[in-house]
Amino acid sequence: MRPATGRFLHDGHRLAYSEYGEGPPVVLLPGLLFARRLQEPLAQSLAARGYRVITMDPLGHGDSDRPRDMWKYSMTAFGRELIALLDHLEIERAVVGGTSLGANVTLEAAVLAPERMQGLVIEMPVLDNALLGCAIAFTPLLVGLTFGEPLARLAAAALRRAPRGLHPLADALLDWGSQDPGPSAAVLQGLFFGRVAPPREERRAIEAPALVIGHPRDPIHPFSDSDMLVRELPHARLLQAGSILELRLAPARLTDEIARFVDGCWQPAQESLRRGRRAAAR
């Protein structure tokens, strides 16, 4: 299934997105510095089940504009970009989800515009228990991208020439490494100086149904964060993945669980629509 692609302007910058299928809307966001291609297999699976699935590159990611100003990047700004996508596509409500950074952006959007959230799919949230692991993992990356930019740019150029099409995960990783290191460093700097996620009191006020997917043995996305989030959200369910790679390498089980959750989010709205149509026909 080849997606339709588009761009729209938000705060003076172009943001890129793709659309798959038709039906009730679902929006998926990628992880940190990944392009929207990361969510393509899940998007295609949900589209085949009767949903209109939109994947978006936040600012500084993929095909969206990539300014080098660190102050333009924050979780809250990414949340506003997601709401701007819904406005651009004239979508009143959607099931929204994402991976890692995309999971936290989903939480930000749910705080900013709770009335737009039909449901939340939150894979690998980065919350209180992840701070040490993130510092250990991303500080060397930030230093390397900033002070080793000439070498990083050469490596990115080489990766851009690498062939694609062997596996969706391999393509996503090649895209991740092929980016200009300057804007990527700005994204990391902006996130380091902002809040990682909505604070606990704001998370507890999120009323949308949520499916939280946690991974074991992952210091950057500790399972304890997923478990904590499920306890905080009033209408959340926890789904444990076998590993950080299950949804990318053996996705059938998790994809079925996500699809059932999305079905449950939209079923009441679809039943209400059908009742309204029957009443109008009388």
C-alpha positions in Angstrom: 0.0 0.0 0.0 1.6 3.3 -1.2 0.7 6.2 1.1 -0.4 9.6 0.0 2.1 12.2 1.3 1.7 15.8 2.2 3.1 18.8 4.0 1.7 21.7 5.9 3.0 24.9 7.5 3.1 25.3 11.3 4.9 28.3 12.9 6.7 29.0 9.7 8.1 25.5 9.1 7.0 22.6 6.8 5.9 19.4 8.5 5.6 16.2 6.5 3.1 13.4 6.8 1.8 10.3 5.1 -1.7 8.8 4.9 -2.7 5.2 4.6 -6.3 3.8 4.0 -9.7 5.2 4.9 -11.8 5.1 8.0 -11.7 6.5 11.5 -8.4 8.3 12.0 -5.3 7.0 13.8 -2.1 9.1 14.1 1.3 7.6 14.7 4.6 9.3 15.7 8.2 8.0 15.5 10.9 7.8 18.1 13.6 10.3 18.7 15.4 11.3 15.5 13.6 8.6 13.6 11.5 9.3 10.5 7.9 8.4 10.2 9.0 5.4 8.1 9.5 3.6 11.5 5.7 3.4 11.9 5.0 2.3 8.3 4.4 -1.4 9.0 2.0 -0.7 11.8 0.3 2.0 9.7 -0.2 -0.4 6.8 -1.6 -3.2 9.1 -4.1 -0.8 10.7 -5.1 0.7 7.3 -5.8 -2.9 6.1 -8.2 -3.3 9.0 -10.3 -0.2 7.9 -8.5 2.8 9.4 -7.2 6.1 8.0 -3.7 6.1 9.5 -1.5 9.2 9.4 2.2 9.2 10.2 4.0 12.5 10.8 7.6 13.7 11.1 7.9 16.2 13.9 10.1 19.2 13.4 13.7 18.1 13.1 12.8 14.6 12.0 12.6 12.9 8.6 11.2 15.0 5.7 10.1 17.9 7.9 12.1 21.1 8.2 15.2 20.8 10.4 16.2 24.2 11.8 19.4 24.4 13.8 17.8 26.5 16.6 17.6 24.4 19.8 14.9 26.7 21.2 12.4 25.5 18.5 12.4 21.9 19.9 10.5 20.7 23.0 8.0 18.1 23.9 5.3 20.7 24.3 6.1 22.2 20.8 5.9 18.7 19.3 2.5 18.2 21.0 1.3 21.5 19.4 2.5 20.2 16.0 0.4 17.1 16.4 -2.7 19.2 17.2 -1.8 21.4 14.2 -1.8 18.2 12.0 -5.3 17.4 13.2 -6.4 20.9 12.4 -4.8 20.8 8.9 -6.6 17.5 8.1 -9.8 18.7 9.7 -9.9 15.8 12.1 -12.0 16.4 15.1 -10.8 13.4 17.1 -8.3 10.6 16.6 -6.6 7.7 18.2 -3.0 9.0 18.7 0.1 7.0 19.5 3.8 6.9 19.3 7.1 5.2 20.2 9.5 6.7 22.8 9.6 10.4 21.9 6.3 9.8 20.1 4.8 8.3 23.3 5.7 11.4 25.3 4.4 13.7 22.5 1.2 11.8 22.7 0.9 12.5 26.4 1.6 16.2 25.7 -1.1 16.3 23.0 -3.5 14.7 25.5 -2.8 17.4 28.0 -3.0 20.2 25.4 -6.2 19.1 23.7 -7.9 16.3 25.6 -11.1 16.7 23.6 -9.3 15.6 20.4 -8.1 12.3 21.8 -10.2 9.2 21.0 -7.6 7.0 22.5 -3.8 6.8 23.2 -1.3 4.1 22.2 1.8 4.8 24.2 4.8 2.6 23.4 8.0 2.9 25.5 7.2 6.1 27.5 10.2 8.0 28.9 9.3 9.1 32.4 10.8 9.5 35.9 12.7 6.2 36.0 14.4 6.7 32.6 16.3 9.9 33.3 19.6 8.3 34.3 19.5 5.8 31.3 18.8 8.7 28.9 21.6 10.8 30.3 24.1 7.9 29.9 22.8 7.1 26.4 22.2 10.5 24.8 24.9 12.7 26.3 27.7 11.0 24.3 25.5 11.2 21.2 24.9 14.9 21.7 28.7 15.5 22.3 29.5 13.4 19.2 27.0 15.2 17.0 28.1 18.7 18.2 31.8 18.4 18.4 32.3 15.7 15.9 30.0 17.2 13.3 32.4 17.0 10.3 33.0 13.3 10.8 29.3 12.7 11.6 28.4 14.5 8.3 30.7 12.2 6.4 29.2 9.1 8.0 25.7 10.4 7.3 26.6 10.9 3.6 27.8 7.3 3.4 24.7 6.0 5.0 22.5 7.9 2.5 24.1 5.8 -0.3 23.3 2.5 1.4 20.6 0.5 -0.3 17.1 0.4 1.2 14.4 -2.3 1.1 16.0 -5.2 3.0 13.8 -4.7 6.1 11.6 -1.8 7.4 13.7 -1.7 10.6 17.0 -1.6 8.7 15.6 1.2 6.5 14.5 3.2 9.6 18.0 2.8 11.2 19.6 3.9 7.9 17.3 7.0 7.8 18.2 7.7 11.5 22.0 7.7 10.7 21.7 9.6 7.4 20.5 12.9 8.8 22.5 16.1 9.0 24.1 16.0 12.5 23.7 19.8 13.1 19.8 19.8 13.4 19.9 16.5 15.2 22.1 18.0 17.8 19.8 21.0 18.1 16.8 18.6 18.7 18.7 16.9 21.6 19.8 20.2 23.1 16.2 21.5 23.0 14.9 18.4 24.7 17.6 18.3 27.3 16.7 21.8 28.5 12.9 21.2 28.5 10.5 18.9 30.3 10.6 15.3 29.3 6.9 14.7 29.7 3.8 16.2 31.4 4.2 16.1 35.2 2.4 13.5 37.2 -0.5 15.7 38.2 -1.2 16.4 34.5 -0.9 12.8 33.5 -3.4 11.8 36.1 -6.0 14.1 34.6 -5.8 12.4 31.1 -9.2 10.7 30.7 -8.8 9.1 27.2 -8.5 5.3 27.1 -4.8 4.3 26.8 -2.9 1.2 25.8 0.6 1.4 27.3 3.3 -1.0 25.8 6.3 -1.6 28.0 9.5 -3.4 27.2 11.7 -5.4 29.7 15.5 -4.9 30.0 15.5 -1.5 28.4 17.2 1.2 30.6 16.1 4.1 28.3 12.5 3.0 28.5 12.3 1.0 31.7 9.3 -1.2 32.2 8.7 0.6 35.6 7.8 3.8 33.7 5.1 1.9 31.7 3.8 0.3 34.9 3.8 3.7 36.7 1.9 5.4 33.8 -0.8 2.7 33.8 -1.3 3.3 37.5 -1.6 7.1 36.9 -3.9 7.1 33.9 -7.6 6.5 34.9 -8.4 4.3 31.9 -5.2 2.6 30.9 -4.2 -1.0 30.2 -0.6 -2.4 30.3 0.7 -4.6 27.5 4.1 -6.2 27.9 6.2 -6.7 24.9 8.7 -9.6 24.7 11.5 -7.2 23.8 12.2 -3.8 22.4 12.3 -5.4 18.9 9.1 -7.5 19.0 6.9 -4.9 17.3 9.6 -4.4 14.6 10.7 -8.0 14.0 7.7 -10.2 15.0 4.8 -7.8 15.1 1.8 -10.0 14.8 0.9 -10.4 18.5 1.3 -6.7 19.4 -0.3 -5.5 16.2 -3.4 -7.6 17.0 -3.5 -6.1 20.5 -3.2 -2.6 19.2 -5.8 -3.2 16.5 -8.3 -4.5 19.2 -7.6 -1.5 21.3 -8.2 0.9 18.4 -11.4 -1.0 17.6 -12.6 -0.5 21.1 -11.8 3.2 21.0 -13.9 3.7 17.9 -16.7 1.2 18.4 -18.9 3.5 20.6 -18.5 6.4 18.1 -19.3 4.2 15.2 -22.4 2.8 16.9 -23.6 6.3 17.8 -23.1 7.3 14.1 -25.1 4.3 12.9 -27.9 5.1 15.4 -28.0 8.7 14.1 -28.2 7.5 10.5 -31.1 5.1 11.3 -33.0 7.9 13.1 -32.5 10.3 10.2 -33.7 7.7 7.7 -37.1 7.2 9.5 
